[in-house]
Amino acid sequence: EEKSNEITAIPKLLRMLDIKGAIVSIDAMGCQKKIAEQIVSQGADYILAVKDNQPELFDAVKDYFETAKATDFLSVPVSYDEQTNADHGRVEVRRCCLVNDISTLPQPENWAGLTVVR
């Protein structure tokens, strides 16, 4: 129940915030089409974590990166950033990969604001 409450709490929280011009990042529980649509409608962009709570999307992303990794990303233009922070007795590593090919994603047109920037 706690997880489902997060899905309903995120839109309420977003409505309370002025996110215009911001980049909103949310963990995998917030990886929902309606949440992406709300973020875009409020004038922001988003980075949503993808895990197996969206199995079709997760499998497509996983397959894409496994294929790209097998060729050392030689045929796939990719931008990558990694940040490591140590605080409160733990180390957090955040990784973000940006690719320009969304053709392998299932129904990319259903994700608000999902576009290719070249």
C-alpha positions in Angstrom: 0.0 0.0 0.0 2.9 2.4 0.7 4.1 2.1 -2.9 0.6 2.8 -4.3 0.4 5.9 -2.0 3.6 7.2 -3.6 2.0 7.0 -7.1 -0.9 9.1 -5.9 1.2 11.4 -3.8 3.6 12.5 -6.5 1.0 14.3 -8.7 -0.3 16.1 -5.6 3.3 17.2 -4.7 4.0 18.3 -8.2 0.9 20.5 -8.2 2.2 22.3 -5.1 5.5 23.1 -6.7 6.6 25.6 -9.3 8.6 23.3 -11.5 8.5 25.4 -14.7 11.9 25.2 -16.4 13.2 22.5 -14.0 14.3 18.9 -14.6 12.4 16.6 -12.3 14.0 13.3 -11.4 11.9 10.6 -9.7 12.6 7.0 -8.7 11.2 4.0 -10.5 7.9 4.1 -8.6 7.2 7.5 -10.3 7.9 6.1 -13.8 4.3 6.5 -14.9 3.0 8.0 -18.1 0.5 10.2 -16.3 3.2 11.6 -14.1 5.4 12.3 -17.1 2.5 14.1 -18.8 1.9 16.2 -15.7 5.5 17.2 -15.4 5.6 18.3 -19.1 2.2 20.1 -18.8 3.7 22.1 -15.8 6.6 23.3 -18.1 9.3 21.0 -16.8 11.4 18.1 -18.2 11.9 14.8 -16.5 14.3 11.9 -15.8 12.5 8.8 -14.5 14.3 5.8 -13.2 13.2 2.6 -15.1 12.9 -0.7 -13.2 10.9 -3.8 -13.6 7.7 -2.2 -12.3 7.3 -1.2 -16.1 8.4 -4.7 -17.4 8.0 -4.0 -21.2 9.9 -0.7 -20.9 12.5 -2.1 -18.6 13.2 -5.1 -20.9 13.5 -2.8 -24.0 16.0 -0.5 -22.1 17.9 -3.4 -20.7 18.2 -5.1 -24.1 19.3 -1.8 -25.8 22.1 -1.2 -23.3 23.2 -4.8 -23.3 23.6 -4.7 -27.1 25.3 -1.4 -26.9 27.7 -2.5 -24.2 28.6 -5.6 -26.2 30.1 -3.4 -28.8 31.6 -0.9 -26.3 29.0 1.6 -27.4 30.9 2.1 -30.7 27.7 2.1 -32.8 25.6 4.0 -30.2 26.1 7.6 -29.5 25.8 8.0 -25.7 26.4 10.7 -23.1 27.2 9.4 -19.6 27.5 11.1 -16.3 28.2 9.6 -12.9 28.2 11.2 -9.5 29.3 9.7 -6.2 28.4 11.2 -2.8 29.3 9.9 0.6 27.1 11.1 3.4 25.4 9.8 6.5 27.5 6.6 6.5 26.7 5.5 3.0 27.9 6.0 -0.5 25.4 6.8 -3.2 26.3 6.5 -6.9 24.1 8.1 -9.5 24.5 7.2 -13.1 22.7 8.7 -16.1 23.0 7.6 -19.7 21.6 9.7 -22.5 20.9 8.1 -25.9 19.4 9.5 -29.0 17.6 6.4 -30.3 14.1 5.8 -28.9 13.0 3.6 -31.7 13.4 0.4 -29.7 11.2 1.7 -26.8 7.6 0.3 -26.7 5.2 3.1 -27.7 7.5 6.1 -27.1 4.7 8.4 -28.4 2.8 7.6 -25.2 5.4 9.3 -23.0 4.9 13.1 -22.9 7.9 15.1 -24.0 9.9 12.0 -25.0 11.9 13.2 -28.0 15.3 12.8 -29.7 17.6 15.7 -29.4 20.6 15.7 -31.8 
